């Protein structure tokens, strides 16, 4: 779906749903997920419909993920960093998760 432009940015290692993933330094979490071919980052609480990053500028909230144990973070606004743990959100986020 997306093709990267030539860039010499260093890569950083992140973990997405327990699987290691290489991302480019400077990318947002949402951009890293899309570049890795991950098509959605959450499901809706009512119908379970898959949602993917849409606006990529913090307006729509479709890119919500859990980052390092903190839920409902907008992946389009958070830059990746080495060792970051990202989890997709399934349905309603439960307290303490």
C-alpha positions, 0 to 999 in steps of 0.5 A: 500500500505504501512505498518508502522514499529513499532515506538513510535514517537509522532503524530502531527496534520496536515490539508490536503485539509481541513481535519484533519490528524494525522502524525508521527513526523519526517515524511515528508509531502509526507510520511504522505500523503502516510501513510494516503492512499492519493494516489496523491498530484497533477495533471498535468497542461496539461492532469490533470493526477494524480501524486504521490510521486515517488523518495522521495528524491527531484529529480522528483518533482512529490510530489509538494504540497502547504504548508501553502499557499506557492505553489510548495513545494516538499513534500518529503523534508519538515518534518511535523509539528503541525498545518501545512496546506497542499493542493494538487495542481490541474493543474497549480499553479496560482500566489498568491495561 
